[in-house]
Amino acid sequence: MPETSTKPYLLRALYEWCTDNGYTPYLAVHVDARTRVPREFVKDGEIVLNISFDATSGLQMGNDWIEFSARFGGISQKVEVQVPNVLAIYARENGQGMAFPVDKQASADESPELEAVPTAQEPDGDDPDPTRPGGNGAAGSNAGRAHLKVVK
């Protein structure tokens, strides 16, 4: 029986560390055909997601998938990310977190086509623009380049 990866455990631990310290946990994700995110926020094959309690609904961080609903441009959408596609988890406020290697070529070989995810939910104008830096939405405008510091 293969050993379980430590990655999902580290992701959950750093998420908890962020929330315990009042920080906003962000995930940087490599997007492939199996990744369910709004494609208009994907830049250079990557997306940054705010996974804080205030920005998500029904967050589940399992060993294989991270799933939640979040608002993008005021529209609630389901997000599904495979744990192997997570590039980093970090605190927005200070950049502390952890980066992970992702074999982008392997995931590209398995699923070469990006597919659009339809938006079925109704818009709600209450949320601030999720692409604005510091906004409460699920996507950050500096989506491709996270600032990370080594956590000792």
C-alpha positions as CSV (number, residue, x, y, z in Angstrom):
1,M,0.0,0.0,0.0
2,P,1.5,3.4,-1.0
3,E,2.3,5.9,1.7
4,T,-0.1,8.9,1.9
5,S,1.5,12.2,0.8
6,T,2.3,14.8,3.5
7,K,1.2,17.6,1.2
8,P,-2.6,17.7,2.2
9,Y,-1.6,17.6,5.9
10,L,0.8,20.5,5.5
11,L,-1.8,22.4,3.6
12,R,-4.4,21.9,6.4
13,A,-1.8,22.8,9.0
14,L,-0.8,26.0,7.3
15,Y,-4.4,27.0,6.7
16,E,-5.0,26.5,10.5
17,W,-1.9,28.5,11.3
18,C,-3.0,31.4,9.1
19,T,-6.5,31.5,10.6
20,D,-5.3,31.2,14.2
21,N,-3.0,34.2,13.6
22,G,-5.7,36.3,11.9
23,Y,-4.0,36.0,8.4
24,T,-5.8,35.4,5.1
25,P,-4.8,32.0,3.6
26,Y,-4.2,32.0,-0.1
27,L,-3.6,29.1,-2.4
28,A,-1.5,29.3,-5.6
29,V,-2.7,26.6,-8.0
30,H,-1.5,25.2,-11.3
31,V,-4.6,25.0,-13.5
32,D,-5.3,22.0,-15.8
33,A,-8.4,20.5,-17.3
34,R,-9.4,18.8,-14.0
35,T,-9.1,22.1,-12.1
36,R,-12.6,23.7,-11.7
37,V,-12.1,27.5,-11.4
38,P,-13.4,30.4,-13.4
39,R,-11.1,30.6,-16.3
40,E,-11.2,34.4,-16.7
41,F,-9.1,34.6,-13.5
42,V,-6.4,32.2,-14.7
43,K,-3.1,33.8,-15.7
44,D,-0.2,31.9,-17.2
45,G,-1.9,28.6,-16.3
46,E,-2.1,29.6,-12.6
47,I,-4.7,31.1,-10.2
48,V,-4.4,32.4,-6.7
49,L,-7.4,31.7,-4.4
50,N,-8.4,33.3,-1.1
51,I,-9.5,30.3,1.0
52,S,-10.3,32.2,4.1
53,F,-13.5,31.4,6.0
54,D,-15.0,34.8,4.9
55,A,-14.3,34.2,1.2
56,T,-15.4,30.5,1.0
57,S,-18.5,28.4,1.7
58,G,-18.3,24.7,2.4
59,L,-14.4,24.5,2.4
60,Q,-13.3,20.9,2.4
61,M,-9.5,20.2,2.4
62,G,-9.3,16.5,1.7
63,N,-6.2,14.3,0.9
64,D,-7.0,14.4,-2.9
65,W,-9.1,17.5,-3.5
66,I,-9.8,21.0,-2.1
67,E,-13.4,22.0,-2.7
68,F,-15.4,25.1,-1.9
69,S,-17.8,27.7,-3.3
70,A,-16.6,31.3,-3.6
71,R,-17.8,34.5,-5.3
72,F,-16.0,35.7,-8.4
73,G,-17.2,39.1,-9.6
74,G,-20.3,38.7,-7.4
75,I,-21.2,35.2,-8.8
76,S,-21.0,32.2,-6.6
77,Q,-19.1,29.3,-8.2
78,K,-17.9,25.9,-7.2
79,V,-14.1,25.5,-7.0
80,E,-12.3,22.1,-7.2
81,V,-8.6,21.8,-7.1
82,Q,-6.5,18.6,-7.0
83,V,-4.0,18.7,-4.1
84,P,-1.1,17.8,-6.4
85,N,-1.8,21.0,-8.4
86,V,-1.3,23.3,-5.3
87,L,1.8,25.3,-5.9
88,A,1.8,27.2,-2.5
89,I,-0.2,28.2,0.5
90,Y,0.7,31.4,2.2
91,A,-0.6,34.3,4.3
92,R,-1.6,37.3,2.2
93,E,-0.5,39.7,4.9
94,N,3.2,38.6,5.3
95,G,3.8,36.1,2.6
96,Q,4.8,33.3,5.0
97,G,3.9,29.9,3.9
98,M,5.1,26.9,1.9
99,A,5.7,26.3,-1.8
100,F,5.4,22.9,-3.4
101,P,6.9,21.4,-6.6
102,V,4.2,20.6,-9.2
103,D,5.0,18.5,-12.3
104,K,3.2,20.6,-14.8
105,Q,4.3,18.4,-17.7
106,A,2.8,15.3,-16.1
107,S,-0.6,17.0,-15.5
108,A,-0.5,18.5,-19.1
109,D,0.1,15.0,-20.5
110,E,-2.8,13.6,-18.6
111,S,-5.3,16.3,-19.6
112,P,-4.1,18.6,-22.5
113,E,-7.2,20.6,-23.0
114,L,-8.5,23.4,-20.7
115,E,-12.3,23.4,-20.4
116,A,-14.5,26.3,-19.6
117,V,-16.6,25.9,-16.4
118,P,-20.2,27.2,-16.9
119,T,-21.5,29.7,-14.4
120,A,-25.0,28.6,-13.2
121,Q,-25.4,30.7,-10.1
122,E,-27.1,34.1,-9.9
123,P,-25.0,37.3,-9.4
124,D,-25.0,39.1,-6.1
125,G,-23.7,42.6,-6.0
126,D,-22.8,42.7,-2.3
127,D,-19.2,41.6,-2.6
128,P,-16.3,43.8,-3.4
129,D,-14.4,43.2,-6.6
130,P,-12.5,39.9,-6.0
131,T,-9.7,41.0,-8.4
132,R,-8.9,44.1,-6.3
133,P,-5.8,43.6,-4.1
134,G,-7.0,43.2,-0.5
135,G,-10.6,42.4,-1.7
136,N,-12.6,39.7,0.1
137,G,-13.1,37.7,-3.1
138,A,-11.5,34.4,-4.0
139,A,-9.0,35.7,-6.6
140,G,-6.2,38.1,-6.1
141,S,-5.0,40.4,-8.9
142,N,-1.4,39.5,-8.5
143,A,-2.5,35.9,-9.3
144,G,0.8,34.5,-10.7
145,R,3.5,35.8,-8.4
146,A,3.2,35.2,-4.7
147,H,5.7,36.4,-2.2
148,L,6.8,33.6,0.0
149,K,9.1,33.5,3.0
150,V,10.8,30.4,4.5
151,V,9.0,29.3,7.6
152,K,11.4,27.8,10.2
